[in-house]
Amino acid sequence: MKKTGLVGAGTMGQGIILAVIIGGCDVFVFESNESMVEKALNNIQKFLNKEISKNNLTQEQANSLHSKIHFVKNINELYSCDIIIEAIIENLEAKQNLFKQLSSLVSDSCILATNTSSLSITSIAASVNNPERFIGLHFFNPAHIMKLVEVIPAIQTSQITVERSVEYLKHCRKLSVVAKDTPGFIVNRIARPYYGEALKMLEEGIAKIEDIDSAMLQKGFKMGPFALMDFIGHDINYNVTEIVYNAFYQDPRYRPSFIQKRLVEAGFLGVKSERGFYTYGSNVQKLNSTISDTDSEKISSRILVMLINEAADALYFKIATKEDIEISMTKGVNYPKGLLQWADEIGIKKCVQQLDNLFDKYHDPRYRCSLLLRKMASQGENFLK
């Protein structure tokens, strides 16, 4: 499977282009927006130039990589591809219409893959002729740097399609984890409390933005939740939260925040608009926290136990294996260690007690303890030891 098609050359699409050519494949890209084509080519050239300046590539190697990129004017030119990956707007109807068109162009052996981060793979597959060759391949941003790709079979997907997709990703030097087709898959499901619980503490006035971010940095996370939301973009992060929340029938665990909604409404989207929870550009705002160690531990342990609870539930509902859950959170969002390992180190009984204390305080179903955690606590079990 060497000939790759790609639809969409935005931020994710550009990363996928680089991932594919670095893996040695030719990529044929269709992007209807001409200005986006120009922007993509400029950004790709900047990346290659940077790699040359760092002595990671020679000029000849960079030229060879660039020669593998082919922008096409008409989507019909993707007819002979072995695999086509979609990286367009996160809208179900738009994706269904696209794949309905693509499935009538390509051969029956061509794999059709969506890069959606939160939409139902099965729903998109329903629009495809021969849906057994349809699959979700969720790359992480930036796709050419982040190793992890979530592989999500639809109900209709054949096992051979899963195997061929994993082999293709290996060729692209990616690390695959297989996830059940449920809202948020592995990473976007388990990671929700990192944002949601931070926002809830801010809403309640328990701690300031800088203090919460500082607490999580002290725990070993690369970025605090508010800085990370600014980096991702509030339009994207809030949209994923809404999708997951509604897909889970308004489960309180995934409830969106009015604070973040107001930022989106104001156009304060984070780094890309130079204003979010922090300010950027010429008015860049530095983290300024005076939080005590005790308060820092209270904040970080509350967020951490909610993350552990989600990881335990993902395992309980067979969203993924223990190994894939641990890999997903360390390689997909760069957590300092796997959440199941963290649960063992803290102690399962202690995690359950902390969740029960939160539930007793709030009487909010978002704090209900995973049945798996409670069972393990009662039986004195650990996840990995």
C-alpha positions in Angstrom: 0.0 0.0 0.0 2.2 2.7 -1.2 0.0 5.2 -3.0 -1.8 7.4 -0.5 -4.6 9.8 -1.1 -5.4 12.7 1.2 -8.4 15.0 1.3 -7.8 18.2 3.2 -4.6 20.1 3.6 -5.3 22.0 6.8 -3.2 21.7 10.0 -3.9 17.9 10.4 -3.6 17.3 6.7 -0.2 18.9 6.5 1.1 16.7 9.3 -0.3 13.6 7.7 1.4 14.6 4.4 4.8 14.8 6.2 4.1 11.5 8.0 3.3 9.7 4.8 6.3 11.0 2.8 8.7 10.4 5.7 7.4 6.8 5.6 8.5 6.6 2.0 5.1 6.8 0.3 3.8 9.1 -2.4 0.8 11.2 -1.3 -1.8 12.7 -3.7 -3.6 15.6 -2.0 -6.9 17.1 -2.9 -7.7 20.5 -1.3 -10.4 22.7 -2.8 -9.2 25.9 -1.2 -6.3 27.3 -3.3 -5.0 29.5 -0.5 -4.8 26.5 1.7 -2.8 24.6 -0.9 -0.3 27.5 -1.0 -0.2 27.7 2.8 0.4 23.9 3.1 3.3 24.0 0.6 4.9 26.9 2.4 4.6 25.2 5.8 5.9 21.9 4.5 8.9 23.7 2.9 9.6 25.5 6.2 9.6 22.2 8.0 12.0 20.6 5.5 14.3 23.7 5.6 14.3 23.5 9.4 15.3 19.8 9.2 18.2 20.7 6.8 19.4 23.5 9.2 19.4 21.0 12.0 21.4 18.5 9.9 18.6 16.0 10.1 18.2 16.1 6.3 20.5 16.9 3.3 19.1 19.1 0.6 19.0 16.1 -1.7 16.9 14.1 0.9 14.6 17.1 1.3 14.1 17.4 -2.4 13.3 13.7 -2.6 10.7 13.9 0.1 9.1 17.0 -1.5 8.9 15.1 -4.8 6.6 12.6 -3.2 3.9 15.3 -2.7 1.4 15.7 -5.5 -1.5 18.2 -5.3 -4.3 17.3 -7.6 -7.0 19.6 -9.0 -9.8 17.1 -9.2 -10.8 14.6 -6.5 -11.4 12.0 -9.3 -7.6 11.9 -9.7 -7.4 9.9 -6.5 -9.1 6.9 -8.2 -5.9 4.7 -8.2 -4.9 5.2 -4.6 -4.3 2.2 -2.2 -5.6 4.2 0.8 -7.3 7.5 1.1 -7.3 9.5 4.4 -9.8 12.2 5.0 -8.8 15.3 7.1 -11.6 17.8 6.5 -14.0 19.7 8.8 -15.3 17.7 11.9 -18.8 17.4 10.5 -20.6 14.1 10.1 -22.7 15.1 7.0 -19.6 16.5 5.2 -17.6 13.4 5.9 -20.5 11.1 4.8 -20.9 13.0 1.5 -17.2 12.9 0.8 -16.9 9.2 1.4 -20.0 8.4 -0.6 -18.3 10.2 -3.5 -14.9 8.5 -2.9 -16.3 5.0 -2.6 -17.7 5.3 -6.1 -14.3 6.3 -7.6 -11.8 3.9 -6.1 -11.3 0.2 -6.4 -12.9 -2.2 -3.9 -9.5 -2.9 -2.4 -8.8 0.8 -1.6 -9.0 1.5 2.2 -11.0 4.5 3.1 -10.0 6.1 6.4 -11.3 9.1 8.4 -9.1 11.1 10.7 -12.1 12.1 12.9 -11.3 12.7 16.5 -14.7 12.0 18.0 -17.4 11.2 15.4 -18.9 7.8 14.9 -16.8 5.7 12.5 -19.8 3.4 12.0 -22.0 6.3 10.9 -19.5 7.4 8.3 -19.0 3.9 7.1 -22.7 3.6 6.4 -22.3 6.0 3.5 -19.6 3.9 1.8 -20.0 1.2 -0.8 -18.3 -2.0 0.6 -18.0 -0.5 4.1 -15.9 -3.4 5.2 -12.9 -1.5 3.8 -13.7 1.6 5.9 -11.8 2.5 9.1 -10.9 5.3 11.5 -7.2 6.4 11.7 -7.0 9.1 14.3 -3.6 10.9 14.0 -2.5 13.3 16.7 -1.3 16.9 16.2 1.3 17.4 14.9 0.8 14.2 12.9 4.4 14.1 11.6 5.9 14.2 15.1 3.3 12.4 17.3 3.9 8.6 17.1 0.5 7.4 18.1 -2.4 6.7 15.8 -5.7 5.3 17.1 -7.1 2.6 14.7 -10.9 2.4 15.1 -12.8 -0.3 13.2 -16.5 0.4 12.5 -19.0 -2.4 13.1 -18.8 -3.0 9.3 -15.0 -3.1 9.1 -13.3 -6.4 8.2 -10.3 -7.8 10.2 -8.2 -7.7 7.0 -8.8 -3.9 6.8 -7.6 -3.5 10.4 -4.5 -5.6 9.7 -3.7 -3.8 6.5 -4.1 -0.4 8.2 -1.8 -1.3 11.1 0.8 -2.5 8.6 0.4 0.7 6.6 0.9 2.8 9.8 4.0 0.7 10.7 5.4 1.7 7.2 4.7 5.3 8.2 6.7 4.7 11.4 3.6 5.1 13.6 2.6 3.3 16.8 -1.0 1.8 16.5 -3.5 1.2 19.2 -6.9 -0.3 18.5 -10.0 1.3 20.0 -13.7 0.4 20.0 -15.9 2.8 18.1 -17.3 4.8 21.1 -17.3 8.6 21.6 -13.9 10.0 22.0 -12.2 6.6 21.3 -9.4 6.2 23.9 -7.5 9.5 24.3 -10.3 12.0 23.8 -12.6 10.1 26.2 -10.1 9.5 29.0 -8.6 13.0 28.7 -11.8 14.9 29.2 -11.4 15.4 33.0 -8.0 17.0 32.4 -10.0 20.0 31.0 -13.4 19.4 32.6 -12.3 19.1 36.2 -9.9 22.1 35.9 -12.7 24.2 34.5 -15.1 23.1 37.3 -12.6 24.1 40.0 -12.1 27.5 38.2 -15.9 28.0 38.1 -16.2 27.3 41.8 -13.4 29.6 42.7 -11.4 26.8 44.3 -8.2 27.9 42.5 -6.9 30.3 39.9 -5.9 29.4 36.3 -2.2 29.8 37.1 -2.5 27.7 40.2 -4.2 24.8 38.5 -1.7 24.8 35.7 1.2 25.0 38.1 -0.2 22.1 40.1 -0.3 19.8 37.1 3.2 20.9 36.0 4.4 19.9 39.4 2.8 16.5 38.9 4.9 16.0 35.7 2.5 17.0 33.0 4.1 18.9 30.1 1.4 21.6 30.0 -1.3 22.6 32.4 -4.9 22.2 31.3 -5.6 25.8 30.6 -2.4 26.3 28.7 -3.1 23.1 26.8 -6.7 24.3 25.9 -5.2 27.5 24.6 -2.7 25.6 22.5 -5.3 23.2 21.1 -7.7 26.0 20.4 -11.0 26.5 22.3 -13.1 26.1 19.1 -11.6 22.6 18.6 -11.5 21.6 22.3 -15.0 22.8 23.1 -16.4 21.2 20.0 -14.9 17.8 20.9 -16.3 18.1 24.4 -19.8 18.9 23.1 -19.6 16.0 20.7 -18.5 13.5 23.4 -21.1 14.9 25.9 -24.0 14.6 23.4 -22.8 11.2 22.1 -22.9 9.9 25.7 -26.5 11.2 26.1 -25.5 14.2 28.2 -23.5 12.1 30.8 -22.4 14.7 33.5 -18.9 13.4 33.3 -18.4 15.1 30.0 -20.4 18.2 30.6 -19.0 21.3 28.7 -18.2 24.5 30.6 -19.8 27.9 30.1 -16.4 29.5 30.7 -15.0 27.8 27.7 -18.1 28.4 25.6 -17.9 32.2 26.3 -14.3 32.2 25.1 -15.3 30.6 21.8 -18.2 33.1 21.4 -15.8 36.0 22.0 -13.3 34.6 19.5 -10.7 34.2 22.2 -9.5 30.8 20.9 -6.1 30.7 22.5 -2.6 30.8 20.9 -3.9 31.2 17.3 -6.0 34.3 18.2 -3.3 35.5 20.8 -5.9 35.4 23.6 -7.5 32.7 25.6 -7.0 31.9 29.2 -3.7 33.6 28.7 -2.5 36.3 26.4 0.1 35.7 23.6 2.0 37.5 20.9 3.6 40.8 22.1 1.5 40.7 25.3 2.6 37.1 26.2 1.5 36.3 29.8 3.8 34.2 31.9 2.7 31.6 34.5 2.7 33.3 37.9 1.5 31.1 40.7 2.1 31.3 44.4 0.2 28.1 45.3 1.4 26.1 48.3 2.5 22.5 48.0 -0.5 21.3 50.0 -3.0 23.1 47.8 -1.2 22.0 44.7 -1.5 18.4 45.7 -5.2 18.8 46.4 -5.8 20.2 42.9 -3.6 17.7 41.0 -4.9 14.7 42.9 -8.5 15.6 42.1 -7.8 15.9 38.4 -5.7 12.8 38.5 -8.2 10.6 40.2 -10.9 11.6 37.6 -8.5 10.7 34.8 -7.8 7.3 36.5 -11.6 6.7 36.8 -12.0 7.3 33.1 -9.1 5.0 32.3 -10.6 2.3 34.5 -14.0 2.7 32.8 -12.5 2.5 29.4 -10.9 -0.9 30.4 -14.2 -2.0 32.0 -16.2 -1.4 28.9 -13.4 -3.0 26.7 -12.7 0.2 24.8 -9.1 -1.0 24.6 -6.6 -3.3 26.2 -4.6 -2.2 29.3 -1.5 -1.9 27.2 -3.2 0.2 24.6 -4.7 2.5 27.2 -1.3 3.1 28.8 0.4 3.7 25.4 -2.4 6.0 24.3 -2.1 8.4 27.2 1.7 8.5 27.3 2.3 8.7 23.5 -0.9 10.4 22.5 -1.0 13.2 25.0 2.4 12.8 26.6 1.2 12.1 30.2 4.2 11.5 32.5 3.1 7.9 33.1 0.2 5.5 32.3 -2.9 6.2 34.4 -3.4 2.5 35.3 0.2 2.4 36.6 -0.5 5.7 38.5 -3.6 4.1 40.1 -1.5 1.2 41.3 1.1 3.6 42.8 -1.5 5.7 44.6 -3.5 2.7 45.7 -6.8 1.6 44.2 -8.6 1.9 47.6 -7.4 5.5 48.0 -8.7 6.4 44.5 -12.1 4.9 45.3 -12.2 6.8 48.6 -11.4 10.1 47.0 -14.0 9.6 44.3 -16.6 8.7 47.0 -15.7 11.8 48.9 -16.3 14.0 45.8 -19.6 12.2 45.2 -20.7 12.7 48.8 -19.8 16.4 48.6 -21.5 17.2 45.2 -24.0 14.4 44.7 -23.2 14.7 41.1 -23.0 11.6 38.9 -19.8 12.8 37.3 -18.1 11.6 40.4 -19.5 8.1 40.3 -16.7 5.5 40.8 -16.0 3.0 38.1 -17.4 -0.4 38.9 -14.0 -1.9 38.0 -12.1 0.3 40.5 -14.6 -0.5 43.3 -14.3 -4.2 42.6 -10.5 -4.1 42.5 -10.4 -2.2 45.8 -12.6 -4.7 47.5 -10.5 -7.6 46.2 -7.1 -5.9 46.9 -6.1 -6.1 43.2 -3.8 -3.9 41.1 -3.9 -3.1 37.4 -0.3 -4.0 36.4 1.6 -5.3 39.4 
